[in-house]
Amino acid sequence: MIYILNKLQQARLARGIQHARQYLRSAIARDFQRQGFLSSEQVETILRGGSISTSVNTDMDTQGFESSAASSSSSPVFATGAAASSLAGAVFESASLSSSLPPSSPAPPALTLTTWNANGLVRQTVNTVTDYLSDFSLIFITETWLLPPLRFPTTWQQFHTYGKRVSGDPHHTHRGQQGITLFVNPTCPYPVMPLPSRSPYVFSCRVSKYLIHCLYLPPSLSDQEVATLFEGPDALEQDANTILCGDFNARSQALLGDTATYTRGSWLHEFILSNGLHCWNALLAYGIPTLSSPSRLDNAQVGHTSWNSIVDLIISYSPLLEPTMTIHDANLGSDRVPVSLSFVPTTAPPPAAPHPRLLWKLSLLDDHKSVEHYRALFRVEISPIKTALLAEVKYTLDMLNHNHSTSTHANSSNISRPHPPDVDMLADSLTRAIHTSLDKSVGRQKPPGPRGNARFWTDSLQHLVELREDARRAWKRAPEGVGKALHNCL
């Protein structure tokens, strides 16, 4: 019986491999071989496009089982030989199975995050960064050098692990060092919750179900101090949905394809291997540098005109769905380049909170320059509507003049009439022109957020509160004695 079940399982696995995508077949087959489900000869046969033997030795003492198989030949569990192969294939041909399932819901929108070492982000140039990375949900910036209580002048939501003041240098008494900032795109569909951090080298937050730690690990930190962040008693919170990003200052030739290996890079490589983590630079952008400094030519590798290294990384504790990585080729005022990762979360974002009004910073229109800027933008946005209306007015005037100068309408068809504009379309276009002009001139104002616990309040919590209130009122109206005792039991 075990022999027959073995053959059935091998037949199903073979059909499963053949139904997998071409570039995945070899990996799946080798994995089945490592687990002992298939032999090396069977794997080679399957990968060459052949079929493995599923015949059963009839000399075995299986008469009782074969009689059951004959009476249940329609079941792939009891089928043998060619029947087993054909029925096993039905397990992987999911047309009939999928037809009985409800249609799948649309995939959640992608979550896109970027990490970049600014090497000192000038507050007045922050819009250059957000404009360049406007398609990304989250921007983690290390080495902002931002000191408390300063903030960046941007409409993006911002959270900070502030830097510390430079000490011992009389020429830089007002400059900071280190510091990590998160910018959240106003269009980000996922809620972002910053978390307190005990380390000045870490900024932590939760985005949907993902726990993201952005790190700036300066070269001055010892390897022991770095290891303590992950493995010590005060280590970072870590779970299966953890993502690490930032500047690790850890070079590794074996892991990243860098041109050098540091002791921190060797430790990070071992940490990733021992914990089964996924370094997306190694998987999707192997050998592509994230730092290029022409000023360090003395340390440049042979054949290069700049000093290159790979130190800005994105690492996840579990596989991600449809990941893509981009190493940007942009000079944003730093010797580092932004590193972006996009993937599809496994949970959909919560429904957007309804807000009946769009808000803009209309008080800025008190300034003459802002008003002129808005008017110039509005003239550009309104030009298609103006063209359509002028064409309609011209046609109407031509028809009136023609009717006035002639007593017949016979030749009025010679005047070509433009396609009449739709009134609803004109109204929508006008509204869109006003909104776009306001967005580009004064900027949109975010509605005031919920106060207290309102940000965590859900319909189910409200329902429970109402049930509790109903129970309290029923208890209050109940007669003294047994009545109240019964309500207490409920």
C-alpha positions, 0 to 999 in steps of 0.5 A: 500500500505504501509503495502504491501511495508513493507512486501516486505522490510521485506522479502528482509531483511530476505533473505539478512540476510540468504545470509550473512556469518554465523558469521555476521548474528546476528549482521546484524539482530540486527542492522535491529531490532534497526532501526525498520525494523524487530521485535524481534520475526522476528529476532529470527525466522530468526536466527533460520533458519525459514522464516517470514510471508509475506502474505498480508491481502486481506481484506484491501482496496488495490484492486487498488494496487493488480490489478497493482501487478497482471499485474506486477507480475514479479517485486519484488516491486509488488509481494506479498506472496510467490512470494514476498519471492522468488523475494526478494531473487533474490535481494541478489543472485548476480550471474546475477548482477555480470555477467553484471559487469566488472571484479573487479580490483586486490586488492591494496597491503596491507599497513603495519605499525609498532609503537615501543618505542625504549627508546633510539635508538642506531644509530649503531643498527638501521639495527637490527630493520629494518632487523627484521621488513623488511616486513613492509612498515612503522616503526614509532619509538618513543623516539629515543633521536635523536638530529639534524642534526644527521641521522641513517645509513640505506638505508631506507628513514627516517623522524624525529621530533627531540628530545631535549637535556637533560638539568640539567644533567652534565653526559648526556650533549650529549644525547637527549630525546623524538623524533620520527622517521619514516622509510620508506621501500624501497619497500613501494608501496605508496608515503609518504609525511611528514607534518610540525608539531607544536608539539614536541610530534607529527610526521605527514605524508600522506600515500596514502589518509591516514593522520597518526599522530605518537605521543609520549605523555610522562607521564609528560604531563597533561591530559589537554595538551593531550586533547588540541592536539585533541580538542583545537584551535591548534588541530591536523588535523583530517579527516575520513582517520586519523590514530593515532599510538604511545606511548599514556601512557594511561592505561585503563582496560575497553578499552584495558584489562590492569590491571590498569586505569589511568586518561589519559586512561579514557579520551582516552576511552571516546574520542574514544567512543564519536567520534566513533573511532576504537582502534585496540588493543582493537579489535584485541589484547585485553589484550596483553601488549606492555610493559614488564619491569622486572626491575619494580617488585615492581609495578608488578601485582600479579602472574606476574614476570614483570610489564606489561602495554598496552600503544602503540596503533593504532587507526583509525577514520574509519573502515579498510579493512582486518585489522590484528594486531601483537604484536611482541615478540622481544627484540630489546633493549627496554622494549617495543615490536613492535606493527604492523597493516596491512590493505588493502587501498581502493585506489591503489598505483600510478604507479612506476616512470620508471627508466632505471638503477639500482644503487648501492653504487659502490664507497664502492668497493674501500675498500678491505673488501667490495670487499672481502665481495662481492666476498664471496657472489658472490661465494655463489650465483653463485654456482648453475650456476657453478654446471650446467655448470661443468656438461655440460662440463664434459659430453662434455669431456666424449663424446670427449674422448669416440669418440677418443678412439673408432671408433664407436658411438654405446656405446656413449649412455651409457654416461648419459647427464644432462639436458642442461641448458637454455641459457636465464635462465643462463643469468637471474641467473647470473644477479640475482647473481650479483644484490643480491651480490651487494645488500647484500654487498654495498647496493642499491642507490636510484635514485635521486628524482624529483626536484621542483614540479616534484614529484607532476607533472602528465600527466593531468597537463602536458596536461593542460600546453600544451593546455595553450601554444597552446592557447598563440601561437594562440593568438600571431599569431592572427591579431590585433583587432577582432582576438585577442579579439576573442582569449581573449574570448576563 
